[in-house]
Amino acid sequence: MANILINFRLTAGYVTDGAGQTYVLGEVYPVTRGGWTFGWDTNRSGDARDRNNTTYDVRIAGINQNNADTAIFRVDLPSTGGYRVGLALGDINAQTNIQAVIKDNTTTKLTIGPTTISSENYIDALGTIYTDQTWPGSNQLSAELTFATTTFFLELTGSAGCIAHLRVQSVDAGPARLIFRNANA
């Protein structure tokens, strides 16, 4: 099963990423790290930040943001098919105006917002808002999307839109299994 777990921040060594995680420092596509190719449409390193919240979870220890324009983040998927997408959109230090669109090339797959969330809050792929303390244990829900191409785009629009974490996990489409139970057991 293919998984990508990306943490957005300013400095590579600011925190130690967990197993299977990598980071983005506002770099332009194509960057290959952790076996994945990804990056922003333009250099966003000036919009990357480390945040003083490393005591909660390394996945939300930083952000990449956009400033009143549209910022497009691209991930090359290993194949077409079903993927579960999880997010942490927001900023521990500031109120953010969140509007995000996930696309498969030009086809919109998911829209989040527009909504304004206060500092210390994050919104997930299903539109649920969590605090910085509750997001790590509560963000297991994700949107299940089908991609006809291998191009994943996340567009952040509006002023001060921020992303801290992105999770893209392929749906395990293994064969259906029947489980038989002995009624007499």
Secondary structure as UniProt FT lines:
FT   STRAND          3..8
FT   TURN            12..13
FT   TURN            19..20
FT   STRAND          21..24
FT   STRAND          31..33
FT   TURN            34..35
FT   STRAND          36..40
FT   HELIX           45..47
FT   STRAND          48..50
FT   TURN            54..56
FT   HELIX           58..60
FT   STRAND          62..67
FT   STRAND          71..76
FT   STRAND          81..91
FT   TURN            92..93
FT   STRAND          96..104
FT   TURN            105..106
FT   STRAND          107..117
FT   TURN            119..120
FT   STRAND          121..123
FT   TURN            125..126
FT   STRAND          129..131
FT   TURN            132..134
FT   HELIX           135..138
FT   TURN            139..140
FT   STRAND          143..147
FT   STRAND          151..156
FT   STRAND          159..170
FT   TURN            183..184
//
